[in-house]
């Protein structure tokens, strides 16, 4: 399984040539174009399109994750298909040796190819196997069936539902909390 080291490009397992690499501030224009292509689709379950609205806010968002990477409190990896940025996986938070919160998004052109599951598998494996993280969390809108399916494919367990805990575009949404513990992840690798 590929590992994550610094700024290296990593193939995402599969035979379609998908790659992931850190999304850094110098990619702000490319990142904004990606968000613009998927703005409405991504915004159904993710507030990111309301945050990244122009080149300045795109650069600021990416700088936040560059700072988190430097402080070892978060990571952001873009997903590329045919040299085009089509999505991302991330650790919104990392609390070394304890927990990390993973997440993702894709633009519509990349849906249905297994990209998020494969890329998320790489980062979860990195967190548990290389970093020694004990628990990886996955918070998802209860209406986001695609991301719930990813949690299931990753072998995560649904911990519960937080009713109307997430405010997006003026409406309250339920969130589901999913997680996988290091021993569960390692046992799942043995059976797959």
N, C-alpha and C positions, 0 to 999 in steps of 0.2 A: 504494500500500500504506500502511496506517495507520502512524503513528509513535508513539513513546512519549515523552511529555513530562510529567514530574512526576506530579501526581495526576489527570491527565485521564482521562476515560472514553474508551475506544477501541472502536469497532465491530470485531468480528471478521469479516473478509471472508466473505461468504455472504449468504443472504437470509432467515435465521432470527432476526435481531435479537439474536444473541449479542453480549455485551460483555465486555471485560476492563478491569480497573482495579487499582491497587495494593491489596494486602491489608494493612491497617494495624491497629495494636493496638486501636483503637476498635471494630473489627469482631469482637472476640474471641467474643462470644456467637453471632453469625451463623456464624463459622468453626467453633466447637464443634458447632453443630447440623448443619452440613455434614459434619463428620468423623463424627458419630454416625450420620447417615443412611448413610454409606458405609463405616463402620468395618471390617467384615469383608472387604468387596470390596477396598478400598484396601489393607488390611493383608496381602493375599496377596503383594504384591511391594514394599511400602513400609513402613518402620518408623514413619511418622508417626502412625498411630492408637495406637501404644504410647507415644508421647510426649505427644500432645494428649489428655488424659483428663478434664479439668475446665476450668472457666473460667480459673483461674489459669495452668495450663499452656498453654492456648490463647493467652492474652494474652502469656505469655512467649515462645512460639514466634513470634508475629507481631512482638513487639518485637525479637527477634533479627534479623528481616529488615528492620525499620525502621532498625536500627543498621547493618546491612550496606548498605542503600540510602544512608544518610548517609555511610558510609565508602567508597562506590563499590566494594564487594566482593561484592555479591549483590543480587538483586531477587526479589520475589514478586508475581505478578499473579493475582487471582481471575478465574474465568470465570463469568459470570452468564447464565442463560437465563430469560426471563420474570421478571426481578427476583429470581431465586433463585440463590444461590451453589451451583454444581454441580461445580467443579473448580478447578485452578490450573496455571499454568506458572511456571517460576522459573529463575533463574540461582542455583544453589546457591553457586557461586563466580564471581567475575570478577577476573581479573588484567589490568587495563587494558593495552591494546595487544598482549596476547599470547593469552590463552585465557579461555574461560568454559565452565562446565559447566551445561547446561540439564537440566531435568527436568519432570515433570508428574504429575498424577493426576486422576481423575474419580470421581464417585460413580456407581452403576449406572444411574440414570435418564438420564444424559447420554451413555452409551456409544453408539457407532455413528453419531454425527452429524457426525463430522469435526472436532469442536471443538478437540481437542488439536493436531491437525495444523495447523489454521488459526491457532490462537493461537501455537503454537511457531514457525510461519513468521514471524509478526509480531516475536517477540522475537529470533529468530536474525537476521532482516534488520536490526533495530535494532542489534544487537551488531556486525555486520559493517559495515553501510553507514554508520551514524551514529557508532559508537564506535571503529571501526577495529580491532576484535578480529580476529585472524588465524585462530584455530581455535576452533570450538564443539564441545565434547564432549557425549556423550549416553551415560551409563552406565545399563545396564538388566539386570535379572535375565534370565538366559538362558531362563527359563520364561515370561517376559512377552511373549507373541507380539504383543499389541496395541501395546506401546510399541516393539517391534522394527519393526513395520510403519510406525509413525510415523517412525522414523529413516530407513527406506528412502524413504518419501514425501518426506522433506525432502532427499533426495539425499545422505545421509550414507554413509560407507564404514565397514564393520566392520573395526576395527583388531585385534581379537583377543578371546580369552576368558580371563578370570582365574578359574581353577578354585577353587571353594569359597572365594571371597574375601569373601563377604558373609554375616554371621551375622544371622539374623532368626528370632525366636520359637524359639530353641534349635536351629535347623537351618542348616547351611551351604549356600549357593547359589552357583552359577556366575554371574558377571557378564560381560556383553558390553560392550566399549568400541566406540562408534561416534563418528565425527567428520565435520565438514565444514570445509574450509579456505576462506578468503575467496575465492581465485580460482575454486574449484569452485562456490561459492554464486553468484558473479557470473555465471559461464558458464551455470549452470542457469537463472538468471533470463532470460538472453537467449534461451534455447530454449523457455521456457514461455509 
